[in-house]
């Protein structure tokens, strides 16, 4: 795992470009239409790529899979609401405004990552097949659960989002293409899997375009007059605290359930991740175009923190396993 990946660099460049040369007027409207098409294609390819036997295999270890889902879609939102109430009472919202808080709470409602969860579990010598299953289930469930939770959680902070409307919007723009991809999977799937690099480039390229479009709208609305470097540092600290809490609690849950070391590692890594690849498209569907830029800022910061922190943790687990193996060999 790289500590600083090219994908994040591309996203940062998109933000810088949007800050200097935001698209406006007719060009902005046209780019938003392009974004809709790209997101539809991205979820269609995701559906076409996912083999059905992987979905069936995903539900076999129900205790582990259920606990990962519990961390992702219950523990995270509860911690987000708890932190919001705590800071609101302690600082009277002087930390930063409700727009960034909405971004943090939206982050808490997202599914787990796929690639990094599996890669980090492998580095840490955890249960890789279980990680593949957990990441798969999380992302499928997130298509329905994320908009529903977002509406409920942001309703708590008075953002006024309708859970039902959010679910319907995401179902129309994300779930339907995914299901169509699944239906056509026997024919389209082999082509998609044969051109993995091209599909990965298309997926990530579409997210970069979404970020540029979102930040163009946000810049026109004056995002950098509302968000300072101090605010970004505060978001980074809060994201770090959130990640630390989930890593600690998921580790404790694995011990309490008497899971194997390998399964506990899977739970910790899959249960603590949040997907930038799913989050940015979902934000563009759930939120108004003028709000998406500021909403995804906490997610982008969390993405880098989780990669850096969990890579160090995975390497620690790998070294520990190697030491234990060597010790048992000499005994």
Buried (B, 14 or more C-beta within 10 A) or exposed (E): BEEEBEBBEBBBEBBEBBBEEBBEEEEBEEBBEEBBEBBBBBBBBBBBBBBEEBBEBBEEBEEBBEBBBBBBBEBBBEBBBEBBEEBBEEEEEEBBEBBBBBBBBBBBBBBBBBEBBBBBBBBBBBBBBBBBBBBBBBBBBBBBBBBBBBBBBBEEBEBEBEBEEBBEBBBEBBBBBBBBBBEBBEEBBEEBEEEEEEBEEBBBBBBBBBBBBBBBBBBBBEBEEBBEEEBBEBBBEBBBEBBEBBBEBBBEBBEEEEBEBBBBBBBBBBBBBBBBBBBBBBBBBBBEBBBBBBBBBBBBBBBBBBBBBBBEBBBEBBEEBEEEEEEEEEE
